[in-house]
Amino acid sequence: MRLSSRATVIGLFLGGLLLAGCAPRWAERDVILDDVIPREGWNARPWLEGMQRQDITHITIHHTADRHNPERSLEAKLLALQSFSQETTTLWDGRSKPVWADVPYHYFIDVHGQIAEARPIGYCGDSNTPYDPCGHALIVLEGNFEEEVPTPEQVASLMRMTRGLARHYGVDASRIGGHNDYAETLCPGRNLTQLLPHLRRLVSDGN
Ligand SMILES: [Zn+2]
């Protein structure tokens, strides 16, 4: 009895330590779909300091503006995006981009339709354009949809992700939009922008 109760106490203590160790890390997570690849899956580096907490009220869609690249791995794409994000850079129009704590978006959908967790959803994203992305769940699709069209796999993943987020956070269909609804930009490109009414209908119909 003595031994087993001592073992139980030790077990509980160790279990508590483990939970305490894991909790802060996993508490940041809010993975909506089972098949979202977590940050560990693409060997994300840690995010930097300075992120702001958010409550989700909008879902906003972007494109990477880089054309589909089916040969490059998801990991390589996301690590490159993270490096770009965490450095200061001179943008195409001559403005300088400040250091961001992490990838500016919360979910990345590659050309094959794989969905990866990017910035933890509990924190505001970032933008090069003058709109405040706080409160927005930001989904980015790989591609330049001014020039090409999203793959059927990307569209299917975007539908599932958006519907999952809308249900989870109670986001009304009217608050689902594209980057170009909030800022003067071509993002997410005309070929993706024209799918957004369908996406809103899907959510408002509860399908
Ligand atoms: Zn955008």
Boltz pocket constraint, residues with backbone or C-beta under 6 A from the ligand:
constraints:
  - pocket:
      binder: B
      contacts: [[A, 61], [A, 62], [A, 63], [A, 179], [A, 185], [A, 187], [A, 188]]
      max_distance: 6.0
